[in-house]
Amino acid sequence: MPFPPFQMIAGVPLTWYLTLSAVLFALGVAGFLFRRNIITVFMSIELMLNAVNLTFIAFSYKLRQNDGHIFSFFVMVVAAAEAAVGLAIILTVFKNRQTLEIDEVSSLKD
Amino acid sequence: MQLWLIPLLPLAGFALNGLFGRRLSKTAINAIAVGSVLLSFLWVVKTLSALGVFSGGLTGDPYKEHYYTWIQSGTLNIGVDFAIDRLTAVWLMIVTGVGLLIHIYAVGYMAHEGGYYRFFAYLNLFMFFMLVLVLGANFLLLFVGWEGVGLCSYLLIGFYFLEKFATDAGNKAFIVNRIGDFGFSLAVFLIWAHFGSLDFTAVFGKVQGMPVEPNLGWITAISLLLLLGATGKSAQLPLYVWLPDAMAGPTPVSALIHAATMVTAGIYMIARSAPIFLHSASALDIVAIVGIATAFFAATIGLAQTDIKKVFAYSTVSQLGYMFIGLGTGAFSAGVFHVMTHAFFKALLFLGAGSVIHALSGEQDLRKMGGLRKKIPITFWTLMCAGVAIAGVPPFSGFHSKDAILAAAYEHTPWIYWVGVFTAGMTAFYVFRALFLCFFGEYRGDPHAHPHESPPSMWIPLAILAVLSLGGGYIDIPKFLTPMFGEPHEGEPWLMYVSVAFGLGGILLAYLFYVVSPAIPESLARGFSGPYRWIYNKFYVDEFYDATVVEPLVDGSRELLWRVADVRMIDGIVNGAGTTASAVGNLLRRAQSGYIRDYAGWVAGGAILVIAYMGYMGLKGGF
């Protein structure tokens, strides 16, 4: 006798998960491309990563294989590391420039 | 027998003087330079007597020593081999013997010159290469020596490198010789291609088995290319122009390199390659024609030169022409005989001229000499010995060798004999013209100069060479070389009388013109001012070469090679590569805006493209 939530989820078709994931990913891309605040951009990246995670889990469930779980764990680990490094960078940028405007930080091209 | 010691001793002298000469005293430099050549000469004498050369030995195969394999590639196998046969023996004695005398002379002559150690280092290096040239047992080693003596000649002509005319003369000698060397190297390639070896014994062995080539072919081509090489080194038409200018070097150099030894390398090479030349029907005739043309042409120029060294330079060109006549008419041994006697009397003429120049503190113009007979008697008498030797007065050395050549020429082609005899008359005339202008009459130079006799280190070599010039004709080279070139021909006696008559006539005419009544030559020069100007200006050959070869070459290099090929094409390609890269970079720079969102946009756009492509292929059922 499976645990009730599984029962419940089982009724939701795979396409819904994928659609949700695609929508989330698209939102992430849009946020990344069009927002100017670095923090928001950073959050958009997290959103994209989690959209992909959702796809992994959905397929993993559907195909009854553990690979998807493992990948999503990897993604989470990478995301955690990235968050640590990224936030440190953002902090340093703010300290030096007193701005979080992403277009102000383009001095690498020079 | 340790043949390698012969060239290596001067090389050691070169290394010592060249490396440490700056810090050595003049005495030490002299000891090294002269000592190394003396030891080399003694070693030659010892080796030759051990081989029995002086007692009728070494008549068969050459004595050969193999040291190591120099080049081994496929079937090409070239060893560093030295060999001695009778031909080499003659040259070894001339090179080391006359070379030794000239080294001793140079000690006195160069005493007050700068660059003392440099001079002797080069001179020793020259001895090394010249000895390699004559000892080498294959064409490549001969070529090494050939190029080496050319290098030393260049270095020593340009010895006074602060003077532009000296460096120009050095360049001229080197570049003109390049033309000849080009012919020689092609000949070496052809010999390799045709005979599969460069070793003298192997090549000549093969050529002996071949029939005489009636028309143009391999053997004739090889011979003519070798001849081209010889015309460069031995200053024959049309490449003789460098030798008169080479007199810009110090006088001992003119005597050693540009009279006695190096310029005879071409004769050595042809005599050495005699089997090849003898297997071509036409090559030897061409050698003879080149020889007679050069002998005559250079003698006419010699008639009107006013620089004492230039007179003797043209005389050298002319006498080398005689040697070519000897070779070309098949009398190889007569040609070699003349090489030896010429080495004696021409070295003496140059050294004597050097002594005169030394006495007058650098004056070379015959018009500013005169009456020196009493002032420098030793120089006068030794130069007179050289004069009678070159004029062919019996029984002195030049008479014997010239007579042998002319007799062979008459047997071969009578007209060559007649032109040769006439040239002999001119030779006697211009040599004695120079001597009379120098030693007789009134002194016409700077009245404040005090002509002085040269030191013993200079006049002792002169005296030895004078003895050799007078008596050298009794060293019977043709008989000595019989095992190599066959029995010498005896000419008819009247040939000899005619040539002696022409020689004496030349001397008498010179005496009449320049001692008895000096007005005659002046009125002649006025009366025939046209031809006189041509001769005085050396037939404008230099100007002709300048206009036809040098200037088109320089202009072509400047306009075509520099302004078009180099500036436009080479620089264009190099600069084009640079500007193209920078333009492409400029274009790509726009992609790198520095805005994170731009990069993200590129990533997103790329992802969309990939997805679209994959979707499209998927729909088509592709991949």
Interface residues (C-beta under 8 A of the other chain):
Chain A: V29 F32 L33 F34 V41 I102 D103 V105 S106 S107 L108 K109 D110
Chain B: Q592 S593 G594 Y595 I596 R597 A600 G601 A604
